């Protein structure tokens, strides 16, 4: 077995590229505009016309 060399050749072919699409925005209260950077907790609530974000002060009012 001495003197034998083996070679492995391989072609990589990626047929599909996965694309990840996302968007990021700062979260802030729908009513007062305060956010995490101001020290408030933010909670999402589903309303009849969509979803809205509220701070811990205004969430209880809804």
Secondary structure, 3 states (H helix, E strand, C coil): CCCCCCCCCCCCCCCCCCCCCCCCCCCECCCCCCEHHHCCCEEEEEECCEEEEEECCCHHHC
